[in-house]
Amino acid sequence: MNERTLIDPEAFALKFAQTAQTEAIADKDLAIAAKKFLLSYLTAYYLVDDFNAIERTNFKRIDEKKFQDLTFEELLNRVKSLNKY
């Protein structure tokens, strides 16, 4: 990831406030709960970002024909190669 990660503070705070109310988090525990909430958010965000990057590299083949350019026989062969069952 080359870009900085920026979080919309208003949206994040609103979602955390809703969660804090729903879960009845005590006032003295709000800062700790907010940090855990942020940790969960960032962990999920970066896992998804890593997954998307891997998916882009796995399915980005320059030499491969596009679906609409395949003959029927080529399409059948591709489906057979993808079928693991």
PyMOL commands that set and color helices and strands:
alter all, ss='L'
color gray80, all
select helices_A, chain A and resi 9-22+27-58+67-69+72-82
alter helices_A, ss='H'
color red, helices_A
deselect
rebuild
show_as cartoon
